[in-house]
């Protein structure tokens, strides 16, 4: 099957404007602006069933429909922060197929009648910001951005904005704070960004991969998009596969493909011929799926979509699938995840700030073999005191690997001398 999102793998030099245009580039944007009303674009995206590819899986068209028409101006912000450990799909799109992403951003901007939209990139993506700035300049020169586009009254300009490398700025309200020049910390909600967003105006925030789907939807219609995937999770998805596999990388598959197809097929199986022990389907923010001889086939034959991954005790999220083989102890794995979340907590919420501090100390004690049975129970207690008690999802994310590892891999948590 030809790629829908990773088209650069089929078409050389797709990051050049003339090549992109020659292969149907900006026809969808032109169709939207000249032949469709903004609400019609939103309705088509609603009908397509496209769900946010940043991790939440919320219906994209529904999200757009929350924008009030009686408050202006409107903004669209592309979330290109991509800081989740194990996730590297958006980076490939922006590097090798940037115009499809920017065309999607332009289509979203037209749908919600935004005349100025932003691409928010994490600080380490400075080289991509430079590349996108060059692409935006080429689009302006070619008449795909600017005033009175395609002879209509619609005008649009795009801007890139670099963060400073903070994971928390992938959270949409912290991202908005960062663009406004404030400290990157989450806002209290409600109000939600759709009503009070960037500069206190209605704002849509979509992930890079989500936006890259829009040209295909406008060109082929909702029915064309629904030919791929499942009824509740339509379309294709880029799975970022890493960890103990022979062929890590990005793989574009229809939603509803199985773990077996991804890991054993695309990934070439577990490295060094070892046994599969655990799967983290959503990067460091995952509940870890236990895999052993009793459930190996069940897990591998589970379909990867927004519904069925829950049946094996986790969530699909951004589909950053990390494979753990039987050479690793889970106390080592959660030591890595807690270190990350402790470092990236913005400190605004006390449960997250202090909870991650204490989880880190307890996890290190366990990993070093100096824990008592009371420390294991205390770690569970601290994690439960963080979960569900913070302004954003980082607090919840920080506990997922911890609580699932303690519950599902008790043999990996040894009690030493207290």
N, C-alpha and C positions, 0 to 999 in steps of 0.2 A: 504493500500500500504506500502510495506517495505520501510524504509528510504534509500535514496541514500547518504546523507551527515551525518545525525545524526544516523549512523548505530549502535552506542553504545547503543541506546535505544532498539535495537532488539538483540544485541549480547553482553552479559556480558563480562567485562574485555577486551574490544577491545583495550584498551590502553597498553596492554601487547603484545610484539612482537610476541610471539608464537601463541597467539590467532588471531592476525591480519593476520599472514601468513597462518594459518590454514583456514581462511575465504577468501582466494584469494589475500592476501596482497602481493604487489610487483610483481605480475604477469604482471600487465600492464607496469610497469617500465621495467621489463625484456623483454617484447614483443617489447616495443619501441626501446630499445637499441640493441637488437639482430636481430629483424626482420623488422625494419622500418628505413628509412633514416630520418635524422632530419627534412628536408623539408616536408616529408610525414606526420610527426606528426603535424607540423604546419598546413598543408592543412586539415587534419582531424578535428582539432580544429576549423579552419575556417568554414568548412562545417557543423559542429555541431551547429554553431550560438551562442556558449557560449559568453555571454557578461559579462563585469566586474561587480562583485558583491559588489564592494566597494562603489558604488554610482553613478559613471559616466555612467555605462552601455555600455562602448565602446567594440566593438567586440575583443575578446581576441586574436584570431589567426591573425587578421589584425595587432594588436599591435606588435605581435612577428615579423611579416614580415617586419617591419620597420628597424630591426636591420641590419646594413651593414655588409657584410661578409668580406670586405677588411680592417676592423679595428678590432684589437683584443687587449686584451682579452674581452670577453663578461661577463656580470654579470646578475643574476636574484636576485631581492630582493622581499621577501614576506612582504607585508605591514600588520603587525599585531599590528598596533598602536591602532586601534579601540577606539577612544576617543569621538565619537559622542554620546551625551546624548540620551539614549533610545536604543542604539545598544549594543547587548551582544551576538551575534551569533558566532563570531570568537573565543571568549573566550571558549565557550562550545566545539567547534571542537578541539581546541588545548588541552583542559583539558581531554576530554574523547575519542577523535578519532584522536590522534596526528599523527599516522603513515600514515593515508590516506592523510592528509595535506602535510606531508613531502614527501610522494611518489609523490604527485602532483607537489611539488616544484622540485623534481628530474626529473620528466618528462619534465617540462618547461625548466629546465637547459639543458637537452639533446637536446631539440628542437632548442634552440638557441646556442648550443655548449658553454655553460658556465661551467667552471671547478671549480668555487668557487661561491657559492650563500649564501645569507644572509636572516635571519628572523629578521626583525626590530620590536621590541615589545616596547610598552609604559612602562614607569618606574614602574607603579603599577603592571605590569605583571611579576615581578621578580620571583614569584613562578612558573610561566609557563615557563620562560626562563630556570630555573633549570630543570624542567621536560623535556623540549625539548632537552636540552643538554644531559640528560640521554638517551633519545630516539635515538639521533644522535650517541652516543657512542655505543648503542646496534646495530644500523644499520651498523656501521663500523665493529664491531666485527663479524656480520653475513655476511659481504661481499656485502652489498647493497650500501655502500659508500667506496670510496678509489680509488686505481689505477686499470686500466684494468678491469673494471666491466664486469662480465659475460663472461670473456675471450675476450673482445673486447678492443680496444684502448682508450675507453672513461673513463675518470677519473673525479670524482666529490667529493667535500667536502662542507659541510654545516656549517655555523656559526650563532649563535644568537648574537644580539646586542640590548642592552637595552637603550632606551632613558631616559629622565628625567621627563616624565609626561607632555609634552607640546602638546596640541591639534593640534597646527600648524604642528607638525611633521608627522601628517597623510597626509599632502599634500606632493606629491611624491618628489618634488625637495627639500623641507625643510628636508624631511626624509634623502635624500642623503647627504645634508650638515651635518646633525647630525651624520651619520655614519662616515663621514670624520673628525669628531672632531671639526666642526665649529658650530657657532650659528645656531640654527634651524630656518632659514628664507627662504622663497621661492626664487628661482632663476628667473631671467629674461628669458623668452622664446620667440622665439627660441634662441639657439639650444635646442631641446627637449632631454629628457633622452635616447631615443632610439639611438641617435647618440653621444651625450655628456652627459653621466650619471655619475655613480659612478666612482670616480677617473678619470673623463673625458673620460670614455670609454662607449661603447654602453651597455645600461642597460634596462632590462625589469622589471617593477614593477607591481606585481599583488596582489590582496587581498587574504587573507587566504581562504575564501569561494570559490573564483574563482578557486584557485589551487586544492581544495579538489574535484572539479568536474572532474579533468583530468583522474584519474584512470578509472572511469566509461566510459568516452569517448573513451579512448584507447582500453579498453576491449570490449565494445559493439558497437563501431563505431558511426559516426555522426547520422546515422539513428536511432540507439537505444536511443541516447540522445534526439532526436527530437520527440520521442513518448510522451514526457512530455512537458507541456507548450504550447505556441502559436507559430505561424509561425515566427513572428518577435522577440519573446521573448521565446526561447526554454528553456527546462529544468525545474528543481525545484529551489525553493528559500527558504531560511530560513527567516521567518518573526519574528522579535523581537517585541512582543506585550507587551505594558506596559500602565500605566495610570489607568483610572477608568474602569477597567474590572475585572470580577470575577476571571479569571484564566490567569494572565499574564505569559509570558514565550516565549520560542522559538518554532515556529511551522514550519515544513517543508511542503510546499504545491507546486503544479505545478504553474508556472507563468501563470496568467490568472484566478486564483481563485478569488472570489469576496471578497470585504470587509465584506459582510454578513457572508460568510463561516468562515473568520478569527475571526471577532469580536463576532458574535452571536453563531457560532458553536464552534470553538476552544477555544475562550475566555470566553464562557459562558455568554455573554451579559454584559450590563453595571452594574457596582457595585451599590448596594443599590437600585436597581430598578429605578434609575434616567434616565433622557433623555440624549441622545447623542447630544452634542453641536458642537464639532469640532474634526477633525482628523488631526494629523501631521504625514504624511506617511513616512517622512525621518528624524525623530528626530527633534532636535532643528533647523536644517537647512531647515525646511519646510515652504512653504506657507500653512496656516491653512485652511482646507476645512470647510466651514460652513455647518452645518447640522441642519435642522429644519423640521417642518411638511410639508413644501412645496416640499422638495427634498430628504426626508429620504430614500425612496425606490430607487431613482435614484443613490444616493451615495452608499448605501449598495450593490446594484447590479452592481456597476462598477468593472470591472476586474482589478486586481492588476498586471500590467505589465508595461513595459517601455513606452508604447504608451498611454494607455487608462486612466491612472491616471491624465494625463493632461486635460482630458475632464471635470474633476471636479475641476480644478484650482490648481493642485499641481504636484509634481513629485514623482516617486517611490523611487529614491535614493537608500539608503542601506536597505530599507524596515524596518526601525525601527519605527513601528507604535505606536504613542502615542495617547491615547484616552482621550478626555476632556469632562466631563459631565456638566450639566447645573448648577452645584454648583459653578463653577469657572467663574470669570470675565476675559475677555481677556487682560485687562490691567495688571492683575496679571501674566498671562501667559507670556506676552512679557517682563515683568519686570524680570522674571527668565531667559529668553533666552538672553536678552541684557546684564545682569550681566555676564553670561557665556562668551559671545563673547568679551565683554570689557576686561575681565580677560585674555582671551586666545589670543587676538591680539598680534602678535609679534612686532608691532610698526614700521615695515619697511615702510609701505605705509601710507602717511599722511591722505588720506581720511578714511582709516580704523581706524587708531590710534586715530585721533581727532574726527572722526564721531561717533565712538562707545562711546567715552567719553561724547559727547554732547547728544547722544541718551539716554544714561543711566540717565543723569541728567533730561532730559525731561520726560522720562518714570517714574522715581521716583516721579516727581512732579505731573504727571497725577495720578499715583497710590495713592498718598496721598491726592488727591482731591483738589490740589492747582493750577491746570492748568487753563489757559485762552484759549479761542478759538484760539488765536494766537500761543499758545504752541503746539496745535494739528497740526496746519498747519506747524509750524516750524519742528516738528518731521518728517512729511512727506518730507519736503524739505531736511533735513539732510540725511535721508535714501536714497533719490534719488541721493544725491551728493556722496554717498559711492558706490552705486550699479554700477558695470561695470567699476570701476576706480582703481582697485587694481591688484597687481601681481598674486594673487591667489584667490580662490573662497571664502575664509573666509569672505571677505568684503561683497560679495553678500549674503552669508549665513546669516550674521548678520542682514540683512534687511528684509529677507523673511517673518518671522513671524510678524515683525512690520508692514510692508506695507499691508500685507493681513489682519491682524487683524483690522487695521484702516479702511480699505475699506469694509470689510465684517461684522464687528461687531461694527458699529458706536455707538450703544446704550450703549456699555460698556465703553466708554470714556467720562467721565463726566467733564464738565467745572465748576470749582469752583470759588472762589474769586481770581482774578488776583493780 
